[in-house]
Amino acid sequence: MAFPHPDPILIEADVFTTLPPALRQTGKPSPWADKNRRGAAVDSFIEGPSFDLAGNLWFVDIPFGRIFRASPRGEIELIAQYEGQPNGLKIDAKGRIFIADFQHGILMLDPDTGSVTTALGDADSEGFKGCNDLHFGPDGMLYFTDQGQTGLQDPSGRVYRWDPDSGRLDCLIDKVPSPNGLVLDKSGHTLYVAVTRANAVWRLPISRSQRVVKAGLFLQFSGGRAGPDGLALTSDNGVVVCQTGMGLVWVHDALGVPVAVVRSPKGLGTTNCAFGGPEGRTLYITESDSGSILCAELPVSGLPMASGWGQ
């Protein structure tokens, strides 16, 4: 029997920009690399791309606690460096920059001074396992994953929803083996979560009472050295999945059917992505193995996020 859907379009990504030698931490020790790369030398590990209203692309460097900003021409500037491990970065509708930090929880960055302060350091005095990524809903609520070192051996990762204005914090689910990137659908009724160590993307319906009910498997991947990482949403409610460890980014329609796949021309570390460009059809991807940001033109545009730019 023939496959009921056409094969996904293969798109070869280009290199938008790359960390210059002056910004690479060559030869510098990294506690993050000691624990996560068995001591192998790294000069960077970039993640968390997010656009501001001026069209600048912000991203983080996990091992060395750095925050960068790339201009629309690809010129990279170091904005902040602090003692921590920033993993995700998102900008809300007010222009505030929030960071998911593995060591410190949810932080805020002042782009003018480069100062980093704690916005949410714990859950009612209980420390987080290790915050990973974050996403703003249209109502200003912040959704974030608390991944830590969870996995199939310890499926106790958590997903939270937090109101930065009132301070209310809700744990939506607490039995996830390595929750990573996440994104709400257009209605705000369904939360998609990359579950890295299960090589999957979960679908979490949110009831009218604001609870997660009937959590289920949306997409199942196989192979690679890691699994699904960062997510984004298309304008037609499809889900974009960065399959890190394979050098691929998959573009799915609202039913989960793959319509396109983007292939990295550099390394396999396609960790996260954000839509940008004049029509919102350009996908920018952090490729962490090479310290590069890739770009690819997609057949569909991205859904604008809280800051007014792509997911």
Phi, psi and omega in degrees: 000136181290149177295132187288352180233149177293157178296146178294148178289134176268125181240125177271123181283156173250165176270118177281312178198167180215151179300125179287161181306325183295339181256004177268136184270056184295128176080001181269138180292152180217115175302328178296315179293324178302319184273327188252346179233021179052035176084001179297144182291135173227145176255355177180164168206095189272151185201181167062047180290140179201135182268144168263178185291341178275359179087010175279142179258117178266146175203167187242164174233106189298307189296333188242016172058045185242149176240127181244159173228127177253130178289168176301342177268357178093009178281125187259134180232135175281122183259323183207151172215132184210172179278097180179186180227081179291134182241311179242155178215132176218153181243129183272181184294340178271000181086006179283140182257120180248146183232134170267113184249131184299326184267329193242357180093220181262123184244166173236143180246130171270110185292340181279323183254342184080006181282144181241127181233160180277128175261320178211104186264347182198173176251091182054049177080352175272127181292150175285157176291323182155099184292145188241300184219168186210160183205136177264131172279168181296340178270006179089357178288141181256122175258135179213154180259143177243092191271312186056221178253028181290162181183198180298333178282344183208080184279060184241021176293156187232155173237129183243157168234129186227138174261107183298339182273314180272336182089000180294135181232126178235135172271115184278325179202145186225024182224056184242127179278082175086063176290137187229243180295155181207154181202142175273149173284175186297328180282342185078012183259349183225130177251125175261135183229126172286127180247091195301308186286345173267000179056047188211167168239126180265152176249119182246098176292138179251120185285173178297335176276004176073023174260155172276126179231151174052046177302135184216173179274124179261313180225140177237125178253175176211159177076186180083175181259357181215266180156193179301139183235257181284150178236159171213166181240138178271168182294339178258024174074020174275164184245128176260131186234121173278114179264085182291146186091352175240348183070029184232153170229121183261137177248119182246154173277185186296340179266000179091008179281128179290125180252340178203156174222132180259132181249134180285138174272357183247241182273190182264358188273059176281091192269325185200169186206163176207142177278144177203202181087165185298330179250007180069021182255358180267124178262125178256131190232129172279123177251103194282336179297319184258355184068037183242158169247122181265165174216150180208139177273125183257159177284356180223150179272166177270156175278126180302139180268190188301324183282354180102352179251186187295163180294000000 
